[in-house]
Amino acid sequence: MTTRNHNKYDVIVVGGGHNGLVAASYLARAGKAVLLLEARGELGGATTSVKPFPEYDARLSRYSYLVSLLPDQIVADLGLTFTTLGRTVASYTPYDRESRQDGLLVSTTWDEMTESSFRRLTGSDQESKAWREFYGEIAVLAKRLAPTLLEPLKSAAELKSEMGMPQVWGNLMEIPIGDVIRDRFSDDLVQGVVLTDALIGTFVSARDMQANRCFLYHLIGNGTGQWRVPRGGMGTLVAELHRVATSLGVEIALHSKVAALESGPIGVRVETESGQAYRAKDLLFAAAPQLLARLRGLAVPESLDGSQLKINLLLSRLPRLKSGADPRLAFAGTFHVNESFSQLEAAYACARDGEMPQPLPLEMYCHTLTDPTILSADLTEKGFHTLTLFGLHTAARLFDADPECAKALAKERALASLNQYLLDPIESVLAPCRDGSLAIEVKSPLDLEMDLSLPRGNIFHCDLDFPFLEGDAGGAGRQLWGAETDDPHIYLAGAGARRGGGVSGIAGHNAAMALLAKD
């Protein structure tokens, strides 16, 4: 194999997901000669849209599917033409109490329908009052905290003082979120709906501080915490980032998996599996830090198992609910299934002990109720819809012994869990494929590791950190932006950086700022 050397670059970015593209674009805009290396044959990483069912013209967001953390500032800075759509319904949670089927509906904007829904569930207005107070406090903090995610890191003490909300800060950063939820809410179902934001992709109990970190990032996005639908699917964000990056002069090399990485006093050298070698002064690594550690011959950091089951479904029509709720309303927001506080804790304990949870807690939403553009006009006219299902506490370890058998069991339990609340079993409304199968695609944590190189399927790459330095401000050292490593020429630019995780571009932005700050 012949090795070719390329020495014309200032910066090499490894990883062509949204963070890598954001980082490359900022650096190119600042006048840097940038090369982006992507191992796969397409850009986007987890933020891709695909047609999983070839006979249907339906482009689904296969992995990541909603947007909250992407700051408006990044969109404006890079001139991205990318639209997210709000959802009128925040969530719907069906339940069966004393043989009575109903559901807890929470509108995005508080209204009488929401108030009445809480009253039917709990018999009073106390829980709805607690809900508004709790989320009202967080909304104020989110508005203050979100802009700091694009600024140099502060110490915990400094940021706490700057926020000016010590009690709310303590509830989110210092006290286990499970204890806070138990203290603020009385109803098990309501407690569970609140808790879900602390457990997405995070395999811990409600009393683990990792749950707090997950909860925080789910509630502060863009200063509002709203989870919005990407118009046209996640692939539209990737396409737009690709357009901007190339227009700024970023050179992109696909099928370029990095096999070796060296760093010295004057810069870095990388070599791909195909034998291409590249040199640059600096390198931004927009992939998992575990992979970076292996390439550098360092100890690989440990982290939690990925713990989510992702199921994509194409429906010929929406199913009816046993509660009698309008499915166009119930599925428009996040649809919670078997996610009471006690059910979530029981599911965690079950998975921790090596068993697939039953009932399996899950949540899902219907993209096409907000944005039908991911379907052809013909499918839309016929009443087709997509559903995205996300199963909780399905840890990677549950799939190790027999991946396919475990995935089949997880799918079976997920559909059974959902069917508890449907008048029409979900199988009866799945679109049929030509080969006789149904339009359903299942991805386990091990699939995410295989498809996207996510360590153990962890969607955050590694354990989340709080968005501040946990110590004195003087201890910032190299961690001014949360992207710096022990090598002055190498920066973390992916979800594993401090303040990374989610579809935000924040890690890419901050890595670029860290590099530019030293010039």
N, C-alpha and C positions, 0 to 999 in steps of 0.2 A: 504494500500500500504506500502510495506517495503522499508525503505530508507537505502541504502548501502553507506558507506563512503570509499573513496579512497584517500590516503594521500601521494602517492609516487611521485608526480609530482613537478617539479620546476615551470613550466609554463603551463597554460591552454590557448589554442587559441580557440576562439569562432568564427566559420564560416569557411567553407571548400571551399570557392572560391579560385581564384588564389592568392589573397593577403594573405589569411590565410595559404595556403600551402607554399608560399614563406617565410613568417615569421617563421612558424614552422620549415622549413628546415634550415634556418640560425641558429636558436636557437639550434636545435639538433646538427648541425655541430659544434657549440661552446661547446658542452658537456652537454646541458640541457636535463632533462627528460621532454618531451613535450607530452601533450594530446591535440588532436584537436577534438572539438565537432561540428558536422554538423547536423542541424535540419532535413534536407531532407534525402532521401534514397540514394543519390548519391552526389559526389563531383562536384565542378565546379562553382556553382552559375550561373552567367550570361555567363560563358565561357564553355558552353556545346555544344555538337553535338548530334543531335537526328534524328530519321527517322520519320518525321511528317506524312508521307503518307505511311502506312504499306505495300501497294502492290508494292512499288518502293524501290529499294536498293539505296537510296540517303540519305547521312548523312549531314544535314544542320546545320550550326551554328545558333541556334534558336534565340539567343539574340545578344551578342557581335559578331562581324564578321570580323573586320580588326584589324591589330596590327601596332602601331606606337611607343608608349611610352615605351614599354618593353626594358630596357637598355641591351646592349650586356654584360655589366658587370655582371648583375644578371644571365644571361644565362651561362656565363663562371664560375662565382663563384659556382653555384650549379651543374655544369656539365650537363646542360639540352641538350638533343638531340632534338632540335626543330628548324624547318626551316620555314622562311617566304620568300615569293617570291615577287619580284618586279613586277610592272605593267608598261608596255611600254606607256600606255595612262594614263595621270593624270585625265583628265575629258573631257566630251563631253556634250555640252548644245545645244539642238535643239531650233530653233526659227523660227518664221514666221513674216517677215517684208515686208510690201507692197506686200502681197500675194506671197512672195518668201520664200520657205522652205529651210533652211540651218542649219548649226550647228557650234558652236565654239569648235574646237578641240584643246586641250592643251596636248602635249606630255610630258612625264616625263623628257625627255632630249629635250631641245628646238631645233626645226628643221624648215625647210622651210615650211612644211605642217602646222605647228602651226602659223608661220608668215603669211602665206597666209590666214589662217582661220580668224585671227584678221583683216586682211586687208579687206576681204569680208564683215565682220560685220560692221566695222567702217569707211571704206573708206580711211584709212591712216595707218601709222605705229606708231602713237603717243601712242595708247593704249597698243600695244605690248611692246613698249619701257618702258612705265610706269609699266607694269606688271613685266618685268625683273628687273627693278630697285627696285621695292617694295619687291619682293620675294628674290632678291639677298641680300638686307639688312637684311631681317629676317633670311636668311640662315646663315649669319655670326654670328648673335646674338644667333641663336639656337645652333650652334657648341660650343659657349662659355658658354651658360646657361645650357644646358642639363646635363653636369657632376655634376653641383651643386645640382641637384635634389636628389642625393645620398649622400649629405654632410650635416653637421649641418646647420641649417638656419642662414642666415645673415639678417641684417636690409635692408630695401629698399635702403637707402643711400649707404651703404657699397657695396651691390651687383651692384647698378647702376654704381658706380665708378669702380668696378672691370670689368664690361662689357666694359667700354670705348666707348660706343655708345650712348651718351645722347639723341640725336634726335630720334633715333630708339626706345630707351627705352621709351621716352615720348609718342611716337605714340602708343605704345602697352600698357603701364602701366598707363598713366596719362590723355590721351585725349580719349573721347569716340571713339571706333573703327569705328562707323558709320560715324562720322565726318572726320576721317582720310581717309576712303575709298572714300567718296564724294570728298575730296580734291585731292586725288591722281589719281582718275580715272574719266572719263567723261561719258562713256557709261553705261546706266542703267543695261543692262544684265551683263556686265563685273563686275560692282560694286556688283551685286547680287551673282555672282559666288564666289567672294572674301568673301563676307559677310557670306556665308553659314557656314564656319568654326567657326563662332562666335555664331551660333544658334543651333548646334546639341545638342538636349536634354536640351536646355536653353530657357525658355519662357520669353523673354524680347525683347524690341525694340533695334534697332541698336545703340541707344545712351545711353544705360544702361551699366555701367562698368562691370556687370556680363558677357556681351557679350565679353568684352576684355579678361576676364579670360579664357573663353571658347576658344576664338580665339588663345590665347597664347599656351594653351596645345595642340591644334590641329596642331600647326606649329613647335614645338620644339622637337618632339619625337626623341629620340636617336641621337640628334644632326643634323638630316637631315629633320625631318618633313614628311618623306615619310610614306604613309599608305600602308602596305604590306599585302599580303594574307597568312594566316596560312596554310601551307601545310597539307592537311588532315583534315582541319577544326579546330575550336577552341578546340574540344575535345582532339586533340592530345597534346595540351599544358597541359590540366588538367591531362591526363594520364601520361605524363612525370613528372609533378610535384608530382603526387601521387607516382610514382616509386622512385623518389629521396627522398621524405619525409620518406617513409617507410624504404628505405635502410639505412637511417640515424637514424632510431629507433623511429620515431614519431608514437605514438599510435593514431589511428583514430577511433572514435565512431560515426557511422551514426545513424539517427533517434534519435538524442539527442538534442532536442530543450531545450534551457535554460529557466527555468521558474522563477528562483530566483537567486539573486546574492548578496552576502554580502562581505564586506571588512573591515579588522581591522588592527591593528598595525603590525601584523606579516604575513599577507597575505589575500587570498581571498577564498571564498567558493561558489560554484555554485551547483544548483540542477536542474536536468532536469525534464521535464514533467512526465517521467516514474518513478521518485523517486530516480534516481541515484544521489549521492552527491559526489563532488570532491573538494579537497583542493589543493592549490598551493601557492607559494610565490607571483607570479605575474600572471596577466591575460592580454592577447592581444585580443581586440575585433575587429574582421574583418567582422563586419556587420554594419548596419546603426547606427550612433550615436544617432538617435532618439530612437531606441530600447534600447540602453545602458542607456539612460536617464530614460526611463520607468522602467527598471529593478532596477535602483538605486533610484527610487522615486524622481527624479529631474524634473524640468521643461523641457519639450520637445522643442528643438530648432525649430524655424520655417524655412521653406525653400520654394523655388519655386516649383510649380507643375512640375511633369514630363510632357513632351510635345511632345512625339514622337509616331508615329504609325509605328509598325514594321510588314511588310508583307513578308512572305517567299513564293516563287513560284517555282514550277517545270514545266519546259516547254518541250514540245515534239520537239520544234525547236525554234530558235530565230526569233522574228518578224522583218519584214522589216520596214524601216523608210521612212516617206514621203520625207525627205531630200535626199534620195538616198544614204546616207552614208552606208558603210559596217557595218552591225550590230556587226560583230566580232571585229571591231575597236571601234565603238560607245559605246558598253556595256562593254568593257574591263576595262575601268577606272570608275570614278564616273560619272554617267549619271544624269545631273541636269534637272529638269522639273519645269517650271513656278517659277523660283527662281531669277528673276530680283530683284534689290534692292527695287523698288516700290512694286512689288508683295509680297515680304517678309514682308515689313512694313504693307501693307494692310492686309495680313493674320494674323499678330500679333494683329492688331487693331480689326479685326473681332472676333478672338478667345477671346480676352480680354473682348469683349462685349457679349460673351456667344454664338457665332455662329460658326459652323464648317466652316473653310475657303473654298472659292470656287473662282477660282481654288485652289486646294490644292497644296502647294509647296512640292516637294519631290525630293529625289535623290536615286539612286540605283546602284548596280553593279552586274556583273555576275562572281561569284567565279570560275565557271568551265572553263571559257576561260583562266584563269591563272593556275588553278589547278583542273584537271578533276578527281583526285583521290577520291573525295568525292562521285563519282558515280561509280556504277558497270561498268565493261568493256562492258557489254551488252547495258546499257543505253547510254554510251559514243558513242558506235558504231552506235546506232540508231539516234544520234544527239541531245539527251536531254541536257538541261542546267538548272542551277538554277539562279534565280534572287532574290536579297535581296533588298527590298524597304523600305525606311525610310521617313515617312511623318513628316513635320515640323509644329510647332504651332498647334498641336492637343492636347491641354492642358487637364490634368486629369479632370478639372472641367466640360469639355464638355461632359463627360461620366457619371457624377454622377447621374443624374436624371433617366436615362434609359440606362444602360451600353451596352446592346446588340443592342438596336435600334441605339444608337450613333455609335457603332462600325460598324454596317452595313452601315450607312450613310458615315462614314469616308472611308470605303472600296470602296463604290460606287464612291465617289468623287476622291479618289486616282487613281482608274482605269480610270475614265473619264479624269483626268488630264493627265495621261500617254498616253491615246489613242489619244489625240490631235496631237501627233507627230508620231504615228505609222500608217503604211499602213495596217498592219494586226492587228486588235484589239487584245489586250493581251489575252482576253478570248478565242480567236480562236486558240491559241497556248499553252494553259495550258493543262497539261497532265490530262486525264480523270481518275477518281477513280472508283472502282467497284460499289460503291453505287450511281453512277450517278453524283456525285459532281466533282468539278475541284480541282486540286492540288494547293490550296492556303490556307495559314494559316495567320490569322490576330491577332496581339497582341496590345492591347491598353495600356496606362499607368496604368489603373486599373488592367489589367492582370499581368503586371510586379510587381505590389504591391502584388497581390495574389500569384503569382508563386514564386517570388524571395524575397519577403519582402522589396522591394524598396519603401520607403515612397512616396506615391502619384505617384509612377512610375518614380521617379527621378533617372536617371541612374548614377548620381554622388552622390547619397544618400542625399546630402545637397548642399547648394550654394558653388560654387568653391571659393577658395582663391588664391591670387597670391603666387608664390613660394618664398616668403620672409616675414620677419616680418615687418608689417606696423607700424613702430615706430623706436625708437633708438635701437641700438644693445644691450644696457644695459637692455632693456625691455624684453629680451628673456625669462628670468625666467625659467619656466618649459618647455617652447616651444623650446627646443634646436633642436629637430628633427621634430616637427610638429605632434608628436604622443602622447605627454604627456597630461594627464588630471589633474584635481585637486586632484586626488588620486594617491599617489606615487606607487601604486601596479597595476594600470589599465592604459592601453595604447590603443589608437585607431590605428588599423592596416588595415582599409578598405578604400574605396573610399572617405569617409567623413573626413579623416585626411587631414591636409594641405599637398598639393602636391599629394593627392590621385586623383582618377578618371581615367577612361580609363583602358584598359588592359595593366598594366605596372608593377605590382609587387612592385612599388616604396613605396607605403604605408606599405606593409608588410616588406620590407627591412628596412625602416626607424624605424618602431616600434621595430623591433628586435635590431637594433643598439642602440636605446634609452634605451632599457632594459639592454643590455650588457654594455653600457657606465657607468651604476651606480654600476656595480660589482667591 
